[in-house]
């Protein structure tokens, strides 16, 4: 029962934003050598140090919102409660002050906890590779920190559709019980979206309405016109020669949501989930 309690807490935290932190400057509960999460950091975001320390503030729910010194942005894989009260940890970068992404957790028959995450890397017309590190986040005697103890994975940004992955397994102490956690991160290159066009189509395959969005400005919810039989989502990007290219996806009335992408920084494209309200 206790396991299901903290798994539910994990899922409830994996939202695309976070509440404003209350600047209390309180320390987190004192735990010994706990891994409280994992994050992915690119070499471009690191300053070359072997250890990165975090500072935390208590939010209005009693949870902890933390930020790492010396990291110019990062992607948190997940965090989970480590104390009996169920307090949890969320992490922000200096630019967005928000948790990036969403993680699904699975517990198999051997009680191994597994999580997978796909990062869509923005392709660039250059031969330089980019190095990523999967870094555990530790809690030790009131200090939260991460370190580059595991080898990084090099990734090419000059080939669209290039894929790679890295998996790590850790023993984590949860409520006095050692649990195994398998972390897998998949990397995939894609062109950076510049514009999204939405076409609402009727049964005669005619456009009855259309709209366009900047990738980062697509609505959280869209009310689909009554006569719509299906939708076409067109995404415009530029290839390595600077030429506009388009990709299309078809969304039918059985779909409750659609997924588009926007550039989080000059490194990754983050997914945006939009709820579709069919009339």
Secondary structure, DSSP 8 states (H G I E B T S, - for coil): -HHHHHHHHHHHH-SS----B----------SSEEEEEEEEEGGG--S-SEEEEEEEEBTTS-EEEEETT-S--EEEEE---STT---EEEE-TTT-S-----EEEE-TT--EEEEEEEEEE--SS--EEEEEEEEEEEETTEEEEE--S--EEEESSSTT-EEEEEEEEEEEETTEEEEEEEEEEEEEE--EEEEEEEEE-TTS-EEEEEEE-GGG--SEEEE-TT-SEEEEEEEEE-TTS-EEEEEEEEETT-SEEEEEEESSSSEEEEEEEEEEE-
